[in-house]
Amino acid sequence: MSVRENLYRQFGPKLIEALVMVVKDEINILRTKAGLAVRTDDQIGQAIINKLENIPNYDWMTPR
C-alpha cells in the first residue's frame, strides 16, 4: 500500500486534526523566526471557526 493510500484510509477527524497540527507547527516556526508570538491551539481553533462561519454550505449539505 502506498503512503498516499495509507494516509487517505485515515480520512476523517484524525486526518483533519493532523493537517491542522502540521500547519500550526509550520506557522509557529515561521512566526518564531520572525520574532512573533506563537499561535495557540485556541487561536487556531477560533480562526477555523471564523472561516467556517463565512463559507456557505454546499448544495449536498442541505436536506431536501
MOFEN-V431292 format. One record per backbone hydrogen bond with DSSP energy under -1.0 kcal/mol. NH is the residue of the N-H (numbers start at 0). CO is the residue of the C=O. If there is no record, write none. Layout:
BEGIN
NH_CO ; NH_CO
END
This chain:
BEGIN
5_1 ; 6_2 ; 7_3 ; 8_4 ; 9_6 ; 10_7 ; 15_11 ; 16_12 ; 17_13 ; 18_14 ; 19_15 ; 20_16 ; 21_17 ; 22_18 ; 23_19 ; 24_20 ; 25_21 ; 26_22 ; 27_23 ; 28_24 ; 29_25 ; 30_26 ; 31_27 ; 32_28 ; 33_29 ; 34_31 ; 35_30 ; 43_39 ; 44_40 ; 45_41 ; 46_42 ; 47_43 ; 48_44 ; 49_45 ; 50_46 ; 51_47 ; 52_48 ; 53_50 ; 54_51 ; 60_57 ; 61_58
END
